[in-house]
Amino acid sequence: MHWFDSIILGIVEGLTEFLPVSSTGHMILTNKLLGYEEVPEQLKTFEIVIQFAAILAIALVYRRKIAQVFGFGRPESATGLSVSAFPKKRLNLLHVALGIVPPLAAAYLFKDMIKGDAFNAAPVLWALVVGGIYMWISEALYDSGKIKRTAETMDDISYKQAFIIGLIQCVSALWPGFSRSGSTMAGGMLTGLSYRASADFSFFIAIPIMTVATGYELLGNIDQFRSGNIDIGFLVTGFIVSFFVAWIVVVAFLKVLQKIKLKYFAWYRFALAAFFWLFIMK
């Protein structure tokens, strides 16, 4: 593995982890472009490390909100960004649990199936298309005014809404390429959350979901660290790149949120799938 690959993969992970385009799908397709038809164990370990870097980046952005959920800080502190404030009620650990338990349970129960054919390029491309259609329809219904908006901020989310979003995430947990953030943001809007509340809740519950998933994968690949087969420089390079790119992406996305529609991400997903089908897939 060349150090240049670590930069490319770190950028891809950081750019796509929290946007509704599917980071898993992009990593699978990027590996194919780099020539990794069969992903080596060292690369699997590397992907775990750069995903952990993305987790740290989002945790940094939402550090004050994390403290608030655990009973520290003031509700109005929120993420520390001037564009985000969470007054009124308080998001609590039960909201978070309802949003993360369904997808984590689904991923664990069907882990063997997920690791099988679902990680091939063709199912990922179909997931990009189907997920894009789902996002487009959800946003169209939301913009039509037919859905009553009941939660303007993340602190306004009800337990029922949190649980429904958790159930919707099961699709992305079982189908790589569908996009966890896309499913939660579109699902949140369908349940009455504002675009901002949907994005904030999607990013926030990504922290525990990705921490558990990354920790589980790390335990399964711990022998790679013990054996000394991992190039530390390769890992460090990817980690740093992924961390800073993810942090920049999340901060920038939250600042321009109202100007970026989900349908634009859907168009991108359709174009990406078409490109791979026409020029890459054999």
C-alpha positions as CSV (number, residue, x, y, z in Angstrom):
1,M,0.0,0.0,0.0
2,H,1.4,3.4,-1.0
3,W,1.3,6.4,1.3
4,F,-0.6,8.2,-1.5
5,D,-3.5,5.7,-1.0
6,S,-3.7,6.7,2.6
7,I,-4.2,10.4,1.7
8,I,-6.9,9.5,-0.9
9,L,-8.8,7.2,1.4
10,G,-8.5,9.7,4.3
11,I,-10.0,12.4,2.1
12,V,-12.8,10.2,0.9
13,E,-13.6,9.1,4.5
14,G,-13.6,12.6,5.8
15,L,-15.7,14.0,3.0
16,T,-18.3,11.4,2.9
17,E,-18.8,10.0,6.5
18,F,-21.3,12.6,7.6
19,L,-22.8,13.7,4.2
20,P,-25.8,11.8,2.8
21,V,-23.8,10.1,0.1
22,S,-22.6,6.9,2.0
23,S,-19.0,6.8,3.2
24,T,-19.0,2.9,3.1
25,G,-20.1,2.9,-0.5
26,H,-17.5,5.5,-1.4
27,M,-14.7,3.5,0.4
28,I,-15.7,0.3,-1.5
29,L,-15.8,2.1,-4.8
30,T,-12.5,4.0,-4.1
31,N,-10.8,0.7,-3.2
32,K,-11.9,-0.6,-6.6
33,L,-10.5,2.5,-8.3
34,L,-7.2,2.0,-6.5
35,G,-7.0,-1.6,-7.6
36,Y,-7.9,-3.3,-4.4
37,E,-10.3,-5.9,-5.8
38,E,-9.8,-8.0,-2.7
39,V,-9.2,-5.6,0.3
40,P,-6.2,-6.8,2.3
41,E,-6.4,-7.1,6.1
42,Q,-4.0,-4.2,6.5
43,L,-6.3,-1.9,4.6
44,K,-9.4,-3.0,6.6
45,T,-7.5,-2.0,9.7
46,F,-6.5,1.3,8.2
47,E,-10.2,2.0,7.3
48,I,-11.1,1.5,11.0
49,V,-8.4,4.0,12.1
50,I,-9.5,6.7,9.7
51,Q,-13.2,6.2,10.7
52,F,-12.2,6.7,14.3
53,A,-10.6,10.0,13.2
54,A,-13.9,11.1,11.7
55,I,-15.6,10.2,15.0
56,L,-13.2,12.4,16.9
57,A,-13.9,15.3,14.5
58,I,-17.7,15.1,15.0
59,A,-17.3,14.7,18.7
60,L,-15.2,17.9,18.7
61,V,-17.9,19.8,16.9
62,Y,-20.6,18.6,19.3
63,R,-18.5,18.5,22.5
64,R,-20.8,21.0,24.3
65,K,-23.9,19.1,23.3
66,I,-22.4,15.9,24.5
67,A,-21.6,17.5,27.9
68,Q,-25.2,18.7,28.1
69,V,-26.7,15.3,27.4
70,F,-24.7,13.9,30.3
71,G,-25.9,16.7,32.6
72,F,-23.1,19.2,32.2
73,G,-23.3,22.7,30.6
74,R,-26.2,24.8,29.6
75,P,-28.8,23.9,26.9
76,E,-28.1,27.0,24.9
77,S,-24.4,26.0,24.5
78,A,-25.2,23.4,21.9
79,T,-22.4,22.7,19.4
80,G,-20.5,25.9,20.0
81,L,-21.4,27.1,16.5
82,S,-23.2,30.4,16.2
83,V,-25.7,28.9,13.8
84,S,-26.8,26.3,16.3
85,A,-28.6,26.7,19.6
86,F,-30.7,24.2,21.5
87,P,-33.0,26.0,23.9
88,K,-36.3,24.8,25.4
89,K,-36.2,21.1,26.3
90,R,-33.2,18.9,26.6
91,L,-32.1,16.0,24.5
92,N,-31.3,13.1,26.8
93,L,-29.7,9.7,26.8
94,L,-33.0,8.0,26.1
95,H,-33.4,9.9,22.8
96,V,-30.0,8.8,21.9
97,A,-30.6,5.2,22.9
98,L,-33.8,5.0,20.9
99,G,-32.0,6.3,17.8
100,I,-29.0,4.0,18.0
101,V,-30.2,0.6,19.4
102,P,-32.2,-0.5,16.3
103,P,-29.4,-0.1,13.7
104,L,-26.8,-1.5,16.0
105,A,-28.9,-4.5,16.8
106,A,-29.7,-5.1,13.1
107,A,-26.0,-4.7,12.2
108,Y,-25.0,-7.3,14.8
109,L,-27.7,-9.8,14.0
110,F,-27.0,-9.7,10.3
111,K,-23.3,-9.1,10.3
112,D,-22.4,-12.2,8.3
113,M,-24.8,-11.2,5.6
114,I,-23.6,-7.6,5.5
115,K,-20.0,-8.8,5.2
116,G,-20.9,-11.0,2.2
117,D,-22.3,-9.9,-1.1
118,A,-23.6,-6.6,0.2
119,F,-20.0,-5.3,0.2
120,N,-19.6,-5.9,-3.5
121,A,-19.7,-2.9,-5.9
122,A,-23.0,-3.8,-7.6
123,P,-25.2,-3.8,-4.5
124,V,-23.6,-0.5,-3.4
125,L,-24.4,1.1,-6.7
126,W,-28.1,0.0,-6.4
127,A,-28.1,1.4,-2.8
128,L,-26.9,4.7,-4.1
129,V,-29.7,4.9,-6.5
130,V,-32.5,3.7,-4.2
131,G,-31.2,5.8,-1.3
132,G,-31.2,8.9,-3.6
133,I,-34.8,8.3,-4.7
134,Y,-35.8,7.9,-1.0
135,M,-34.1,11.2,-0.1
136,W,-35.6,13.0,-3.0
137,I,-39.2,11.8,-2.3
138,S,-38.8,12.6,1.5
139,E,-37.7,16.1,0.8
140,A,-40.4,16.7,-1.8
141,L,-43.0,15.7,0.8
142,Y,-41.4,17.9,3.4
143,D,-41.3,20.9,1.1
144,S,-44.9,20.4,0.0
145,G,-46.1,21.4,3.5
146,K,-48.0,18.1,3.9
147,I,-45.8,17.1,6.9
148,K,-46.4,19.1,10.1
149,R,-43.2,20.4,11.6
150,T,-43.0,19.6,15.3
151,A,-39.3,19.9,16.1
152,E,-37.3,22.9,15.1
153,T,-34.2,21.9,17.0
154,M,-32.6,18.7,18.2
155,D,-33.9,19.4,21.8
156,D,-37.5,19.3,20.5
157,I,-37.3,15.7,19.2
158,S,-39.8,13.4,20.8
159,Y,-39.0,9.8,21.9
160,K,-41.3,8.5,19.1
161,Q,-39.4,10.5,16.5
162,A,-36.1,9.3,17.8
163,F,-37.2,5.7,17.7
164,I,-38.6,6.0,14.2
165,I,-35.3,7.4,13.0
166,G,-33.6,4.5,14.7
167,L,-35.8,2.0,12.8
168,I,-35.2,3.8,9.5
169,Q,-31.4,3.5,10.0
170,C,-31.7,-0.3,10.0
171,V,-31.9,-0.1,6.2
172,S,-28.5,1.7,5.9
173,A,-27.1,-0.7,8.5
174,L,-28.0,-3.7,6.4
175,W,-27.4,-2.2,2.9
176,P,-23.9,-0.5,2.4
177,G,-24.3,2.5,0.1
178,F,-27.8,3.5,1.3
179,S,-26.2,6.1,3.7
180,R,-26.8,6.3,7.4
181,S,-26.8,10.1,7.4
182,G,-29.1,10.2,4.4
183,S,-31.6,7.8,5.9
184,T,-31.7,9.7,9.2
185,M,-31.9,13.2,7.7
186,A,-34.7,12.2,5.3
187,G,-36.4,10.1,8.0
188,G,-36.3,12.9,10.4
189,M,-38.0,15.3,8.0
190,L,-40.7,12.7,7.3
191,T,-41.4,12.5,11.1
192,G,-41.7,16.3,11.4
193,L,-38.2,17.4,12.3
194,S,-36.8,20.6,10.6
195,Y,-34.0,20.1,8.2
196,R,-31.6,21.5,10.8
197,A,-32.9,19.3,13.6
198,S,-32.6,16.2,11.3
199,A,-29.0,17.0,10.4
200,D,-28.0,17.7,14.0
201,F,-29.6,14.5,15.3
202,S,-28.1,12.5,12.4
203,F,-24.6,13.8,13.2
204,F,-25.0,13.5,16.9
205,I,-26.1,9.9,17.1
206,A,-23.4,9.0,14.6
207,I,-20.9,9.4,17.4
208,P,-22.1,6.5,19.6
209,I,-23.0,4.4,16.5
210,M,-19.6,4.8,14.9
211,T,-17.8,4.3,18.2
212,V,-19.5,1.0,18.8
213,A,-19.1,-0.2,15.2
214,T,-15.5,0.9,15.1
215,G,-14.7,-0.7,18.4
216,Y,-16.2,-4.0,17.3
217,E,-14.2,-4.0,14.1
218,L,-11.0,-3.0,15.9
219,L,-11.3,-6.0,18.2
220,G,-11.7,-8.2,15.2
221,N,-8.5,-6.8,13.6
222,I,-6.4,-6.4,16.8
223,D,-4.0,-9.1,15.5
224,Q,-2.9,-6.8,12.7
225,F,-1.6,-4.3,15.3
226,R,0.1,-7.1,17.4
227,S,1.8,-8.6,14.4
228,G,3.5,-5.4,13.4
229,N,2.2,-5.7,9.8
230,I,0.8,-2.2,9.9
231,D,2.8,0.8,8.6
232,I,2.4,3.4,11.3
233,G,3.2,6.2,9.0
234,F,0.4,5.0,6.7
235,L,-2.0,5.0,9.6
236,V,-1.0,8.4,11.0
237,T,-1.2,10.1,7.6
238,G,-4.7,8.7,6.9
239,F,-5.9,9.6,10.5
240,I,-4.8,13.2,10.3
241,V,-6.2,13.7,6.8
242,S,-9.6,12.1,7.8
243,F,-9.9,14.1,11.0
244,F,-9.4,17.5,9.5
245,V,-11.4,16.9,6.3
246,A,-14.3,15.5,8.4
247,W,-14.2,18.5,10.8
248,I,-14.2,21.0,7.9
249,V,-17.0,19.2,6.1
250,V,-19.3,19.1,9.1
251,V,-18.7,22.7,10.1
252,A,-19.2,23.9,6.6
253,F,-22.3,21.8,6.0
254,L,-24.0,23.1,9.2
255,K,-23.3,26.7,8.2
256,V,-24.8,26.4,4.7
257,L,-27.4,23.8,5.6
258,Q,-30.5,25.7,4.5
259,K,-29.0,26.3,1.0
260,I,-28.2,22.7,0.3
261,K,-31.1,20.4,-0.6
262,L,-31.1,16.7,-0.3
263,K,-32.0,16.4,-3.9
264,Y,-28.6,17.8,-4.9
265,F,-27.0,14.9,-3.0
266,A,-29.4,12.5,-4.8
267,W,-28.3,13.8,-8.2
268,Y,-24.7,13.2,-7.1
269,R,-25.5,9.7,-6.1
270,F,-27.3,9.0,-9.4
271,A,-24.3,10.4,-11.4
272,L,-21.8,8.4,-9.3
273,A,-23.7,5.2,-9.8
274,A,-24.0,5.8,-13.6
275,F,-20.3,6.6,-13.9
276,F,-19.3,3.3,-12.3
277,W,-21.8,1.3,-14.2
278,L,-20.7,2.8,-17.5
279,F,-16.9,3.1,-17.1
280,I,-15.6,1.0,-14.2
281,M,-17.8,-2.1,-13.8
282,K,-16.9,-5.0,-16.1
